[in-house]
């Protein structure tokens, strides 16, 4: 999975799970101020990201994230190699098809 595909998947999760406008979900958007996500939303976000990417995320990490770009970077930089990420994405994609 490329960086662009990770970005698209994260953005799609934010739009779908939290009923956000696509135009509002940009890397510099603040999760709290711009997107109006609170600590309860953080739990839902963790669950959605774990399901989509196939790995566990420490709750404390998401609470510390400030922007959409922080989420993009964290997923890109901290989980598995490209083959593992692709396999997880493929399995999620096939399960929902």
VMD Tcl script that builds the backbone (N, CA, C; Angstrom):
set m [mol new atoms 291]
animate dup $m
set s [atomselect $m all]
$s set {name element resname resid chain x y z} {
  {N N UNK 1 A 0.861 -1.178 0.000}
  {CA C UNK 1 A 0.000 0.000 0.000}
  {C C UNK 1 A 0.898 1.228 0.000}
  {N N UNK 2 A 0.633 2.106 -0.924}
  {CA C UNK 2 A 1.438 3.320 -1.030}
  {C C UNK 2 A 0.999 4.347 0.017}
  {N N UNK 3 A 1.820 5.364 0.193}
  {CA C UNK 3 A 1.464 6.451 1.100}
  {C C UNK 3 A 0.148 7.092 0.670}
  {N N UNK 4 A -0.023 7.272 -0.622}
  {CA C UNK 4 A -1.263 7.880 -1.137}
  {C C UNK 4 A -2.475 7.014 -0.799}
  {N N UNK 5 A -2.329 5.703 -0.912}
  {CA C UNK 5 A -3.436 4.804 -0.580}
  {C C UNK 5 A -3.754 4.849 0.913}
  {N N UNK 6 A -2.731 4.958 1.751}
  {CA C UNK 6 A -2.948 5.097 3.194}
  {C C UNK 6 A -3.722 6.379 3.472}
  {N N UNK 7 A -3.292 7.459 2.856}
  {CA C UNK 7 A -3.964 8.748 3.047}
  {C C UNK 7 A -5.430 8.653 2.621}
  {N N UNK 8 A -5.678 8.062 1.469}
  {CA C UNK 8 A -7.050 7.937 0.980}
  {C C UNK 8 A -7.904 7.096 1.923}
  {N N UNK 9 A -7.345 6.008 2.438}
  {CA C UNK 9 A -8.103 5.131 3.327}
  {C C UNK 9 A -8.416 5.838 4.649}
  {N N UNK 10 A -7.439 6.526 5.228}
  {CA C UNK 10 A -7.668 7.264 6.476}
  {C C UNK 10 A -8.724 8.345 6.254}
  {N N UNK 11 A -8.587 9.093 5.170}
  {CA C UNK 11 A -9.545 10.162 4.883}
  {C C UNK 11 A -10.953 9.598 4.692}
  {N N UNK 12 A -11.056 8.474 3.999}
  {CA C UNK 12 A -12.352 7.835 3.790}
  {C C UNK 12 A -12.983 7.429 5.128}
  {N N UNK 13 A -12.178 6.888 6.018}
  {CA C UNK 13 A -12.678 6.506 7.346}
  {C C UNK 13 A -13.221 7.730 8.075}
  {N N UNK 14 A -12.482 8.813 8.056}
  {CA C UNK 14 A -12.936 10.025 8.742}
  {C C UNK 14 A -14.244 10.549 8.148}
  {N N UNK 15 A -14.331 10.559 6.838}
  {CA C UNK 15 A -15.548 11.058 6.177}
  {C C UNK 15 A -16.734 10.161 6.501}
  {N N UNK 16 A -16.554 8.860 6.374}
  {CA C UNK 16 A -17.658 7.919 6.564}
  {C C UNK 16 A -18.063 7.764 8.034}
  {N N UNK 17 A -17.095 7.553 8.904}
  {CA C UNK 17 A -17.396 7.286 10.313}
  {C C UNK 17 A -17.955 8.503 11.045}
  {N N UNK 18 A -17.485 9.674 10.665}
  {CA C UNK 18 A -17.860 10.880 11.414}
  {C C UNK 18 A -18.689 11.859 10.591}
  {N N UNK 19 A -19.135 11.403 9.407}
  {CA C UNK 19 A -19.996 12.203 8.536}
  {C C UNK 19 A -19.429 13.596 8.292}
  {N N UNK 20 A -18.139 13.623 7.935}
  {CA C UNK 20 A -17.454 14.877 7.668}
  {C C UNK 20 A -17.490 15.175 6.174}
  {N N UNK 21 A -17.383 16.436 5.841}
  {CA C UNK 21 A -17.270 16.845 4.449}
  {C C UNK 21 A -15.872 16.495 3.951}
  {N N UNK 22 A -15.789 15.923 2.756}
  {CA C UNK 22 A -14.490 15.537 2.200}
  {C C UNK 22 A -13.523 16.707 2.145}
  {N N UNK 23 A -14.018 17.892 1.805}
  {CA C UNK 23 A -13.162 19.069 1.695}
  {C C UNK 23 A -12.541 19.473 3.028}
  {N N UNK 24 A -13.163 19.086 4.129}
  {CA C UNK 24 A -12.657 19.448 5.454}
  {C C UNK 24 A -11.528 18.538 5.916}
  {N N UNK 25 A -11.446 17.339 5.332}
  {CA C UNK 25 A -10.464 16.352 5.765}
  {C C UNK 25 A -9.186 16.536 4.947}
  {N N UNK 26 A -8.325 17.406 5.450}
  {CA C UNK 26 A -7.034 17.703 4.834}
  {C C UNK 26 A -5.945 17.476 5.877}
  {N N UNK 27 A -4.701 17.253 5.455}
  {CA C UNK 27 A -3.638 16.941 6.413}
  {C C UNK 27 A -3.467 17.959 7.538}
  {N N UNK 28 A -3.718 19.212 7.265}
  {CA C UNK 28 A -3.527 20.237 8.289}
  {C C UNK 28 A -4.735 20.439 9.203}
  {N N UNK 29 A -5.834 19.751 8.915}
  {CA C UNK 29 A -7.050 19.918 9.724}
  {C C UNK 29 A -6.836 19.392 11.138}
  {N N UNK 30 A -7.160 20.220 12.108}
  {CA C UNK 30 A -7.095 19.833 13.513}
  {C C UNK 30 A -8.263 18.897 13.819}
  {N N UNK 31 A -7.964 17.794 14.463}
  {CA C UNK 31 A -9.020 16.839 14.791}
  {C C UNK 31 A -10.052 17.455 15.721}
  {N N UNK 32 A -9.608 18.248 16.661}
  {CA C UNK 32 A -10.529 18.826 17.651}
  {C C UNK 32 A -11.188 20.112 17.150}
  {N N UNK 33 A -10.375 21.067 16.727}
  {CA C UNK 33 A -10.938 22.364 16.356}
  {C C UNK 33 A -11.631 22.343 14.991}
  {N N UNK 34 A -10.953 21.821 13.975}
  {CA C UNK 34 A -11.513 21.869 12.620}
  {C C UNK 34 A -12.571 20.795 12.366}
  {N N UNK 35 A -12.339 19.585 12.886}
  {CA C UNK 35 A -13.253 18.476 12.615}
  {C C UNK 35 A -14.200 18.181 13.766}
  {N N UNK 36 A -14.001 18.852 14.889}
  {CA C UNK 36 A -14.876 18.745 16.054}
  {C C UNK 36 A -14.985 17.313 16.594}
  {N N UNK 37 A -13.857 16.595 16.604}
  {CA C UNK 37 A -13.828 15.248 17.167}
  {C C UNK 37 A -13.399 15.345 18.628}
  {N N UNK 38 A -14.094 14.612 19.490}
  {CA C UNK 38 A -13.761 14.650 20.918}
  {C C UNK 38 A -13.128 13.323 21.347}
  {N N UNK 39 A -12.903 13.176 22.640}
  {CA C UNK 39 A -12.235 11.975 23.144}
  {C C UNK 39 A -13.053 10.708 22.912}
  {N N UNK 40 A -14.362 10.813 22.906}
  {CA C UNK 40 A -15.188 9.646 22.598}
  {C C UNK 40 A -15.047 9.245 21.130}
  {N N UNK 41 A -14.928 10.247 20.273}
  {CA C UNK 41 A -14.700 9.969 18.864}
  {C C UNK 41 A -13.356 9.264 18.653}
  {N N UNK 42 A -12.385 9.570 19.509}
  {CA C UNK 42 A -11.067 8.937 19.399}
  {C C UNK 42 A -11.176 7.419 19.520}
  {N N UNK 43 A -12.038 6.945 20.394}
  {CA C UNK 43 A -12.243 5.505 20.554}
  {C C UNK 43 A -12.811 4.908 19.269}
  {N N UNK 44 A -13.809 5.559 18.697}
  {CA C UNK 44 A -14.388 5.086 17.436}
  {C C UNK 44 A -13.353 5.110 16.310}
  {N N UNK 45 A -12.515 6.136 16.314}
  {CA C UNK 45 A -11.474 6.250 15.301}
  {C C UNK 45 A -10.472 5.103 15.430}
  {N N UNK 46 A -10.076 4.784 16.646}
  {CA C UNK 46 A -9.152 3.671 16.872}
  {C C UNK 46 A -9.730 2.377 16.318}
  {N N UNK 47 A -10.968 2.103 16.651}
  {CA C UNK 47 A -11.617 0.862 16.191}
  {C C UNK 47 A -11.646 0.816 14.664}
  {N N UNK 48 A -12.031 1.915 14.035}
  {CA C UNK 48 A -12.128 1.952 12.572}
  {C C UNK 48 A -10.757 1.775 11.919}
  {N N UNK 49 A -9.730 2.414 12.472}
  {CA C UNK 49 A -8.383 2.285 11.912}
  {C C UNK 49 A -7.842 0.877 12.102}
  {N N UNK 50 A -8.072 0.301 13.279}
  {CA C UNK 50 A -7.617 -1.067 13.533}
  {C C UNK 50 A -8.263 -2.045 12.560}
  {N N UNK 51 A -9.536 -1.882 12.333}
  {CA C UNK 51 A -10.253 -2.764 11.407}
  {C C UNK 51 A -9.745 -2.586 9.979}
  {N N UNK 52 A -9.548 -1.361 9.572}
  {CA C UNK 52 A -9.137 -1.075 8.195}
  {C C UNK 52 A -7.712 -1.506 7.898}
  {N N UNK 53 A -6.813 -1.363 8.876}
  {CA C UNK 53 A -5.404 -1.631 8.620}
  {C C UNK 53 A -4.895 -2.922 9.260}
  {N N UNK 54 A -5.707 -3.559 10.092}
  {CA C UNK 54 A -5.353 -4.859 10.628}
  {C C UNK 54 A -4.287 -4.870 11.702}
  {N N UNK 55 A -4.222 -3.837 12.539}
  {CA C UNK 55 A -3.275 -3.820 13.645}
  {C C UNK 55 A -3.860 -3.073 14.834}
  {N N UNK 56 A -3.279 -3.322 16.008}
  {CA C UNK 56 A -3.726 -2.653 17.236}
  {C C UNK 56 A -3.048 -1.292 17.352}
  {N N UNK 57 A -3.817 -0.325 17.843}
  {CA C UNK 57 A -3.305 1.025 18.061}
  {C C UNK 57 A -3.511 1.377 19.513}
  {N N UNK 58 A -2.466 1.862 20.162}
  {CA C UNK 58 A -2.546 2.292 21.547}
  {C C UNK 58 A -3.426 3.543 21.635}
  {N N UNK 59 A -4.428 3.488 22.487}
  {CA C UNK 59 A -5.367 4.606 22.660}
  {C C UNK 59 A -4.651 5.925 22.944}
  {N N UNK 60 A -3.586 5.862 23.717}
  {CA C UNK 60 A -2.844 7.077 24.084}
  {C C UNK 60 A -2.256 7.762 22.860}
  {N N UNK 61 A -1.877 6.977 21.867}
  {CA C UNK 61 A -1.283 7.542 20.659}
  {C C UNK 61 A -2.291 8.415 19.916}
  {N N UNK 62 A -3.509 7.928 19.758}
  {CA C UNK 62 A -4.531 8.684 19.032}
  {C C UNK 62 A -4.893 9.959 19.783}
  {N N UNK 63 A -4.962 9.887 21.091}
  {CA C UNK 63 A -5.283 11.068 21.889}
  {C C UNK 63 A -4.235 12.167 21.667}
  {N N UNK 64 A -2.980 11.757 21.453}
  {CA C UNK 64 A -1.905 12.730 21.245}
  {C C UNK 64 A -1.855 13.290 19.826}
  {N N UNK 65 A -2.547 12.667 18.901}
  {CA C UNK 65 A -2.548 13.166 17.526}
  {C C UNK 65 A -3.380 14.437 17.437}
  {N N UNK 66 A -2.841 15.407 16.728}
  {CA C UNK 66 A -3.505 16.709 16.641}
  {C C UNK 66 A -4.160 16.958 15.288}
  {N N UNK 67 A -3.592 16.389 14.220}
  {CA C UNK 67 A -4.100 16.670 12.875}
  {C C UNK 67 A -4.343 15.377 12.093}
  {N N UNK 68 A -5.040 15.521 10.988}
  {CA C UNK 68 A -5.253 14.393 10.086}
  {C C UNK 68 A -3.894 13.891 9.580}
  {N N UNK 69 A -2.995 14.805 9.302}
  {CA C UNK 69 A -1.652 14.434 8.845}
  {C C UNK 69 A -0.895 13.600 9.863}
  {N N UNK 70 A -1.134 13.846 11.154}
  {CA C UNK 70 A -0.512 13.030 12.198}
  {C C UNK 70 A -0.943 11.572 12.068}
  {N N UNK 71 A -2.212 11.360 11.757}
  {CA C UNK 71 A -2.724 9.992 11.588}
  {C C UNK 71 A -2.084 9.352 10.357}
  {N N UNK 72 A -2.053 10.089 9.256}
  {CA C UNK 72 A -1.425 9.569 8.036}
  {C C UNK 72 A -0.001 9.105 8.341}
  {N N UNK 73 A 0.764 9.972 8.954}
  {CA C UNK 73 A 2.168 9.671 9.219}
  {C C UNK 73 A 2.361 8.517 10.174}
  {N N UNK 74 A 1.540 8.458 11.195}
  {CA C UNK 74 A 1.669 7.392 12.181}
  {C C UNK 74 A 1.440 6.031 11.545}
  {N N UNK 75 A 0.397 5.916 10.767}
  {CA C UNK 75 A 0.106 4.631 10.136}
  {C C UNK 75 A 1.209 4.282 9.135}
  {N N UNK 76 A 1.632 5.242 8.363}
  {CA C UNK 76 A 2.682 5.004 7.373}
  {C C UNK 76 A 3.992 4.571 8.039}
  {N N UNK 77 A 4.327 5.177 9.166}
  {CA C UNK 77 A 5.642 4.982 9.764}
  {C C UNK 77 A 5.757 3.871 10.804}
  {N N UNK 78 A 4.646 3.452 11.400}
  {CA C UNK 78 A 4.761 2.591 12.569}
  {C C UNK 78 A 4.272 1.157 12.440}
  {N N UNK 79 A 3.653 0.788 11.354}
  {CA C UNK 79 A 3.071 -0.537 11.326}
  {C C UNK 79 A 3.476 -1.361 10.133}
  {N N UNK 80 A 4.177 -2.461 10.435}
  {CA C UNK 80 A 4.490 -3.484 9.451}
  {C C UNK 80 A 5.267 -2.975 8.256}
  {N N UNK 81 A 5.620 -3.892 7.415}
  {CA C UNK 81 A 6.243 -3.508 6.165}
  {C C UNK 81 A 5.152 -3.352 5.113}
  {N N UNK 82 A 5.535 -2.923 3.961}
  {CA C UNK 82 A 4.551 -2.646 2.911}
  {C C UNK 82 A 3.726 -3.885 2.562}
  {N N UNK 83 A 4.356 -5.056 2.549}
  {CA C UNK 83 A 3.628 -6.284 2.224}
  {C C UNK 83 A 2.563 -6.603 3.269}
  {N N UNK 84 A 2.889 -6.410 4.553}
  {CA C UNK 84 A 1.920 -6.668 5.615}
  {C C UNK 84 A 0.755 -5.698 5.537}
  {N N UNK 85 A 1.056 -4.442 5.297}
  {CA C UNK 85 A -0.001 -3.441 5.191}
  {C C UNK 85 A -0.888 -3.755 3.984}
  {N N UNK 86 A -0.284 -4.140 2.857}
  {CA C UNK 86 A -1.058 -4.474 1.674}
  {C C UNK 86 A -1.941 -5.686 1.923}
  {N N UNK 87 A -1.398 -6.706 2.586}
  {CA C UNK 87 A -2.184 -7.916 2.879}
  {C C UNK 87 A -3.381 -7.579 3.755}
  {N N UNK 88 A -3.164 -6.739 4.761}
  {CA C UNK 88 A -4.265 -6.343 5.653}
  {C C UNK 88 A -5.313 -5.560 4.871}
  {N N UNK 89 A -4.877 -4.642 4.030}
  {CA C UNK 89 A -5.814 -3.846 3.234}
  {C C UNK 89 A -6.596 -4.736 2.270}
  {N N UNK 90 A -5.898 -5.679 1.636}
  {CA C UNK 90 A -6.566 -6.593 0.705}
  {C C UNK 90 A -7.618 -7.427 1.425}
  {N N UNK 91 A -7.279 -7.922 2.611}
  {CA C UNK 91 A -8.233 -8.776 3.336}
  {C C UNK 91 A -9.457 -7.981 3.765}
  {N N UNK 92 A -9.271 -6.748 4.155}
  {CA C UNK 92 A -10.394 -5.889 4.518}
  {C C UNK 92 A -11.233 -5.617 3.278}
  {N N UNK 93 A -10.585 -5.293 2.179}
  {CA C UNK 93 A -11.297 -4.984 0.936}
  {C C UNK 93 A -12.106 -6.151 0.431}
  {N N UNK 94 A -11.553 -7.370 0.527}
  {CA C UNK 94 A -12.273 -8.545 0.064}
  {C C UNK 94 A -13.417 -8.903 1.002}
  {N N UNK 95 A -13.239 -8.632 2.294}
  {CA C UNK 95 A -14.294 -8.943 3.256}
  {C C UNK 95 A -15.514 -8.074 3.046}
  {N N UNK 96 A -15.296 -6.824 2.599}
  {CA C UNK 96 A -16.428 -5.920 2.440}
  {C C UNK 96 A -17.019 -5.968 1.038}
  {N N UNK 97 A -16.362 -6.667 0.140}
  {CA C UNK 97 A -16.855 -6.713 -1.241}
  {C C UNK 97 A -18.021 -7.674 -1.398}
}
mol reanalyze $m
mol bondsrecalc $m
mol representation Tube
mol addrep $m
